[in-house]
Amino acid sequence: MAGRIPQNFLDDLLERVDIVDVVDRRVKLRKTGKNYSARCPFHDEKTPSFTVNPEKQFYYCFGCGAGGNALGFLMDYDNVDFPQAVENLAGTVGLEVPREAGTRGSSGGGSEDRHKPLFSLLEEAATFYQRALRTDPAAERAVGYLRGRGLTGEIARDFGLGFAPPGWDNLLEALGTDEARRDRLLVTGMLVRNDSGRIYDRFRDRVVFPIRDQRGRVVAFGGRVLGDDKPKYLNSPETPVFHKGRELYGLYEARQHNRKLERLLVVEGYMDVIALAQHGIRNAVATLGTATSQTHLERIFRLCPEVVFCFDGDEAGRKAAFRALEATLPAMTDGRQARFLFLSEGEDPDTLVRARGSEHLRGLTDSAAPLETFLFEACAEGIDRDTLEGRARYARAVLPHLRTLPQGVYRELMFRELAERTGLELASLMALEAPPPPRETAPAGPGKDAAEAARPTPAPRRRSPLTVRRSGHANLLQSAIALLLHQPAAARHADPTALAGLQGEEAALLHAMVTLLQRHPESSTAMLLGHWHGTPEGELLGHLAGQERLIPADGIEAQFRATIHRLLAQPERERIVARVDKLRSTDYAQMGAEQKQELRELLHQLQQLDRQSRNDRR
């Protein structure tokens, strides 16, 4: 089993197998049009939302967002790692899995093999800390602290709690027995090397909390200080196997307790998760020193239909809640629900459940404010909606957030609710959803020149145009990626050199896909999903692959060409709009003749760009 699996073998394997056969052996499929459907095996549902596409060889669930190719399905359904899934799938078609030495980039399985020694060493570290909690004389304070928080030995075992003894080199001496192991401990963040070259343990004299990924592997640790050292809580740094923006503390333990979760409760710290588990609430998770991300939300909604965020009721808590709301909105497809629970000042889930019991907290959770209530009320703060101007300001405050909702019934209902709250016609709100194009230059009237006649009346903006345009830029990038994913042959219409100038992670993914497909034009959708399997990019591709209903039945290549043209024109348009905004910030009466002429020319350029964009879309 030594060595890595060549990418060309993985591509050939996916070409030989039929995902319909792979899935149907485990989940009974029913023919529905050109696809197959079933009730999703990854979450509890009453009506089928799980679909398998035989033409493009991928599956997708519109309920929980699970998606991928045949290998990804085997990994999730059979709960096996990537190499084992490859072995199992290859066995069904009589192939022997080859192995090679060297690095294969981001292709599925390569990082899995490469990181096995890191996972193994992190598991050893967890065992070392757990043993120290039981046997080290210095652990008496740690045991006293945990007992003082009301924890039993059973809960400590379930969460793998441990103790990092005081001293600089306990873990180093126990596990860093040779140079290779010391290097791995440094890579995983368990050891630290200072500027003078000295190596020492990261966690010292702390209660230690292992952080497990969704497959139960230890990927990092958190530590709570027992003395007066700072910081009070310490996390492992970002490493090749640990990314704070992706992992949720307690998620693995919650799934072990209940494989069919109906709701996840997001709290702020390790001890909140553990204290709630101690009182029978086994569906709590915590972010790891970072704000809730869209990746967190997609992972949560793959497992259950509802999330409840629990925050302090003070100003800092409400700000954190609003950041979580902004991350949640793009994930709110129909059938998903998000709620927000704010605790009284000085309370946290740990103290609340110990003082008033689990049923009291469950009641608060059941009555938590729905996302729509929190959004509409938060945006109304400081605005007098009894005035026309106030209702206009309110609409402008809410609209940028509604724009981030995915298409669907929930989005339409949110617009209808805003219409009712502002007294505006729904059609008027929908017309405001997209920024209007620059006006055509009107003939100059008495006392006005052409630039003033063409100048739209400025309106207060809650969000800067650049931010809005960045959202549009991201939408264009995702549209291009989705079109390419559904028709890989369209890659021949893009110039990788031109795309290399675009900024951002999604732009980098688009560039990499075009480059790969031009080198290997025979690649399929399933191959693309396999190439980025197990990466954040792979999660995005899996989501976009499931949006087949949003892809036109024909004309994909023409739409891809138009989307690429708009993407490449976007930086120039942003430059022009930024200059127009700056000119408009000056009182028109104070403008010189040169500025007025520049404004006229810039508006004309915008009109040409937008006219070309409209032509491209036809």
N, C-alpha and C positions, 0 to 999 in steps of 0.2 A: 504493500500500500504506500510505499514511500514515493515521493515525487508528486508533481502536479498534473492535472488532467489537461491535455492540450485543447485549446479552444476549437480547433478544426474538428476534433472528435465530438465535442459537445454539439457543434452545429450539425454534424452528420447524424448524430443520435436523434436530435430533435426533428430532423428531416424524415427519419425512418419511422418514428412512432406517430400514432394518431392520438391526440389528447382526448378525443371522445372516448376511445377504448380505455385509456388510462383512468379517466374519471368514472366512466360507467361501471368499471369493475368494483368501484368503492361506493359510488352514489348513483342510484338509478336515474338515468336521464330520460327526458321525453322530448321528441322532436317538436319544435315550435318555429315554423317558418324555415329559414335557412340555418338557424342555430338550434341548440339543445338547452333545456332548462331543467332545474330541480330546486328543491328547497336547499338553502345553503348549509353545508356541513360545518361551517365555522361560526355560525351564530344561530340562535333560536328564532325561527320565523314561521308564520302560518301560511303565507302565500309565497310561491317560488320567485326569487329575485336573482338566483344564481344562473348564469348563462355560460355556455361553452360555444366558442366560435370555431367550427372545423376548418374554415377557409384560412383564417389567420393563426389558428392553433394557440389560442389563449382562452383563459376563463376569467370571468369577472362577476362580482356580486354587487348589485346596485344597493343592497341593504347595508352591508358592512364595509364595502370597499376592497375586499380581498380580491386579488387578481394576479395573474402571471401565466407562465407556460407550464408544460407538463412536469418539469423538474420542481418548480416552485410548489405546485399542487402536492406532489409526493412529500416534500419536506414538511409542509403544513399539516397535511392529513395524516401521514404516517409518523409524524414527529421524529424525523431523522435528519441528520446533518447533510450537507451538500454532497460530500463524497459517497455516502451511503445511498442517497437518492439516485445518483448517477449509476452506481453499481446495480441497484434494483431495476432501474429502467433499462439499462443495457442488457440485463439478463433476460428481459422479456423479448428481445429481438436477437438474442444469441451473440451479442458482442462482448469482447473482453476489453476492459477499460485500460487504455495505455497510460503510462506515467512519464513525466519528463522533469528534468531539473531546470531551475531558472525561474524568472519572474514572468508572469503573464499579464501584467497590468491589472485592470479592474474586472476582468472576466470572472464569472461566478466560479467559486470553488478555490481559486488561487489564494485569496486572503484567508479562507477557511483553514487551509493546510498550513499556511505560513504562521498563523496566529495560534495554532494548537499549543505550542510550548508556553505561550503567554497565559492562555486559559488554565493550563495545567499548574503553572506556578502560582497563579492567583488563587486557585483552589487550595494549594498547599498553604498559602498565607492565611486563608480563612480557617483552615484546620489548626494552624499554629495559634491564632488568636483565640479560638474557641477553647483549646486546651489550656491556654494561659488563664482564661477566665475561671476554669475549674481548679487549676492546680497551683498557680503562682501565688505565693503569699501576699504579694503586693496587690492582688486583685480584690482584696477584702473591701476596699472603698468602692470599687466598681460594682461588686455584688450588692453592697449596701445601697448604692445609688439606684440600681435597677429595682430592688425590693421596695425602696422608698417611693418609686413611681408605680408601684402596684403590680409589677410584672411577675409572672410565674415562670418556672423552669420550662414549661411546655412552650410558652410563647417565645422565650429566649432561644429555644431549640428550633422552632419553626422559622425564625428569622435569622438564625445562625449568628446570634450576638457573640461578641468576643471581647478580648481585652488586650491592648497593646501595653506591655509593661514599661515602666519608666526606664530610662537609659537610652543611649544613642545607637546601639548596634545589636539589639536582641534578634530582630528579624534578619539582619545582615549575617550574623553568625550562624543562625539556624538554617537559612535557605541559600545564602550566597556562597555555596561551597566551592564554586569555581568561577572563572572569569565570565564564561558564557551565561551562567545563572545570574551573576551580579549585573551583567548588562541587561538581561531581561527584566530584572527587578527595577532597574533604572527606567527602562522603556515603559513599564506599567505604572511608574510613579510611586512604587512602594519604597524606593530608596531615592535620596536626594544627593546630588553632588554640588557642593558650594563653589564659590569662585576660587578658593585655594586648592580645590581638587579633593577635599575630604568628602567621603561618602558616609551617609548615616540614614537611620530609619525616618521615614516621613511621619508615621504615627507613633507617638510616645505618651504613655500615661493617659490613655483615652479609652473610653468604651468604643468599640468598633462595630460598625454596621456593614456587613457585606451588601453590595449592590449587584443584583442579578439581572441579566437580560431576560427577554421573554422566553428563552429556552432554558433558563435556570443556571446558566454559566455565570460564575463570578467575574465581573468586568471591572470593578472598582470597589472602593471602600469609603465610608464616611466615619469620622471620629468625633466624639463629644468629650471635651476636656473635663478632667476631674479636679484640677487645681485652678489656679488663676491665670493660666496661660491664655494667650490670644492667638488665633480666633477661637471662640467658644465651640463652633462647629467647623470641621475641616473636611473637604472632599478631595478625592484623588484628582489629579489634573486630567485634561484631555489626553487620550492615548490612542494608539491604533485600534483598540477594542472598546474604548469608552468615549461616548460623545454625549455631553450633558443635555444637548437639545433634542436627543432621541429617547433617552432612557427615563423611566419612571420608577422611583423606589416603591417597592411593594407590589408591583404589577404581577410579577411571577407568583408571589405568595397568594395574591387574590385569586388568580386563575387556578392555582392548586386547590384552593378551598372550594371554588365553584366554577366549573367549566362553562356554565351558561350564565354569565353575568348579565343582569338587567340594567345595572347602573354602576358607575364608578364615582367615588367622592374624591376630589382633588384637594388635599390639604397642604400645609406649608413645610412640615418637617418630619424627620424620621420618627421621633417619639410620638407625634400625633398619629401616624399610621399604626405604630405598634400598640399604643394605648387603646386605640379604637378596636384593634384586633383582640386585645385582652378582654374587652367588653362585648365581644361577639359581633362587632361590625367589621367584617372581613373583606370589604370592597373599597378600602381607601388606598390612595397612592399619593406620592409627593414628587414634585419636580426637584431637581438637584442643583440648587443654588442658581437657577436661571428662570426666566419667565416661561410660562406655558407657550409652547411653539405650535405651529401648524402641524409639524411632524408628530408631536405628542397627541394632538387632537385626532389626526387620521388613525393613529395607532389605537386610541381609545375607542373610536367609533367602529373600528373593525371588530372589536370585541363585544360591544354593547351599544344600545341605541341612545343611552342617556348619560350625561355627565353633569355633576353638581360641583361647582367651585365653592370652597369655603374660605372666607377671608375675614380679617379683622374689620370692624366697622369704622375704623378711623380713616383719615384722609389717605394715608399711605396704602391701606388695604383696598380702598375704593379705586385708587389709581392702578394698583396691581390687578384688580378685577377687570378694569376697563381694558388693560393690555391683553388679558386673557380673552375678553370678549372679542377684541379685534382679531386675535388669532383663530377664534372659533368660527366667526362668520363665514369664511370661505369654505369651511367644512360642513356647513349646515344644509346638506341635501335633504330632500323630503324624507320624513320618518325619523329624523334625528332630533334630539332635544337637549338643551343646555339650560341649567339653572344656576342662580347665584345666591349663596347664603352668607349673610354678614352677622358676625357674632358681636356681642356687647363688648364694650371697652374692657380690657384686662382679661378677657376670656380667650381660650383656644380650645380646640377639640379635646385635647388631653384633659385639661382642668374641668371642662364642661361635662364630659362623660363620666368622670370620676365623681363629680358633685351631684349630678342629676340623673345619671343612668343612661343606658343606650336607647331606651324607648323615647326619652325626651329629645335626644339628638336626631333620631329617625323622624320624629314628628316635625322638627325644624327643617330637616332635609326635604320631606314631602311637601312642605309649604314654601320652599325657597322660591325666589322670584324667577319667573321664566326669562330667558334671554331678551325677548322682545320688550318686556316690562322694564328691565334694567337699562336697555339701550335707549328707549324713548324717554325715560325719566332722567337718565344721566345727561343726555343732550339738551334737556329742557332747563337745566340749572342756570340761573342767572338771566333767563329770557322771559319777558312778559308776553305770553301768548294771547293776551286779551287785545293786543294791538295788531294791526295789519303788518307793520314792520317787524314786530316780534314773531309773528307766524312765518314770515318770509325767512327771518334769521334761523328759526327752528328747522324749517325745511332744509335750508342749506347746511345746517349742522348734521342732520340725520342722513341726507342723501349719499354722501361719500361712503358711509358704512353699508347702506343697502346695496350700493353698486358692487360690493365685494361678495354678496351672496351668490351662490350658484343658481343657474336657471331652474325653475320649478314652481310648484304650488306655494311653497313657503315664502319664496321671494315675492310672488305676486300678492300674497296676503299681507306681507310687511308693507308693500307700497300702498295697499288699500288702507291699512291702519294709519299710515302717515297722512293719507288724504283726508281721513276722518278727523285726525287730530289738528290738522291745519285748515280744514275747510276748503282745500284746493280740489279741483277736479283731478281724478286719477290720470286722465290723458295729459293734463298739464304737467304733473309730476314726472310721468314717463318721458315727456319731451325734455325735461330738465336733466334726465339721467345722464345724457352724454353732453359734453361741452359743445355749444353751437359752433358751426364753422364761421370764419370771418365773413362779415357782410360784403356783398358786392359794392364797389365804389359807386355812390349815387351822384347824380349831377349836383354841382355846387349851387346852393340857393343864395338869396340875398344875404350879404353879411357873413357868408361862410365860404371856406375854400373846400376843395374835394376831400382833403384829409379829415377835416372835422365832420363832414357829412358821412364819411365812411366809418367814423370812430364810434363803436358801440358804447352805450352808457355803462360806465364801470359799476360793478356791484361788489359789495363786501364778500370776501372769500374766507371760509374757515380753513380751507386747506390750500396750500400753494399749488399753482398750476403744474409745477415740476413734479410734485408728489402724485398728482392725478395722472400725469403723463407717464410717470414711471409705472403706475398700475396698468395703463394701457400697453406699455412696452412689454410688461410681463405677460399680459394676455396674448399679445402678438407672438411672443416667443413660444408660449405653450400651444398656441394654435399651429404654429409651424411644426413643432415637435409631434403633435398629435397627427397632423396630416402625413408626416413622414413615417410615423409609426404604422399607420394604416395603409400606406402605399410607399414602401421603401424605394421603389424605382424613381420616385419624384426627386430624389437626391441629385440626379444629374442636372437639375435646373438651378443649382446653387453653386456659388463660388466660395470654397472654403477660405481663401485668402481674404475676401471681403468680410466674411462672417467673423474672422478672427479679431476684427476691430471692435466687435460688440462686447459690452461689459456685463458681468454677472454670471452666476452659476448656471442658470438656464441657458444663457447664450453659449457658455462653454460646452454644455451638453449638446446643443444643436450643432455646434461646430464639429464636435467629436462624432456625432451620428452621421453627418454629411461626409466627413472624411472617411469613416469606416465603410459607409455604403458605396462610396465611389471606388474604394479599393476592392470591395466584395459585393458587387451589384446583385449577386444571387441571394443575398441575405433576406430572411423573412421576418415577420413581426415576432415570432417566437424566438428567433435567434437574437434579435435586439433585446428582448426581455431577458434572455439568458446572459447576454454580454454584460449587462449592468446589474445582474441579480445580486441581492444582498447589500446594495449601496443605497444612499438617499436618492440618487438619480433613478435607480431601479424602482423605488417606491413611486416616484412621480410617473415613470413610464407605465407602471401597472395601473395607476389611476387613469391616465389618459387613454390607455388601451381600452378601458371599459366604457369610454364615452363615444362608442361607435354610433349611437343614435344622433350625435351632434355633427357627424362627419357627412358631407354630401355624398349621395349615391354615385354621382359621376362628377367629372370635372375637378378631381382632387389635384391633379398636377397643375392645372391652371390656377387654382386657388393657392396652391403652395407657392407658385411663382409670384403671384400678387402679394402674398404675405411677406415673402422675402424682400420684395421691392419696398414695401412699406417699412419694414424693419430697418433696412439700410438707409432709407430717407429720414428716419426718425431723428437722429442726432442733429441734422441740419434744421429740421422743423423746430426742435427744442431750442436751438440757438436763436432762430428767428423770433419765436414766441417770447423767449426771455428778454430779447431786446425790445420787442413791442411792449411788453409789460413795463419795462423800465421807462420807456418814453411816455407811456400813458400815466405813469405815476407823477409826471410833471403836469402842473396846471397848463391846460392847452393855451391859455392866453399868454403864458410866459414863454411858449416855444418860439424859437427862431425859425426863419424860413428853411434852413438846412435840416432842422429836426423834423419839420412838417413834411418836407420832401422825402426824408428817410422813412418816416412812418408810412407815407403813401406807397413807397417802393416795397417795404416789408410786407404790408398788407396784400399787395399784389402778388408777391412771391408765395405767401401763404395760400392765397386763392388758387394759384397754379398747382401747388403741391396737393391741396385737398381735392382739386378737380381731377388730378392724375390718380389720386388714391381711389376716388369714386369710380373712375374708369376701370382701374385695376380690378375692382370688386365685381364689375359686371361680367 
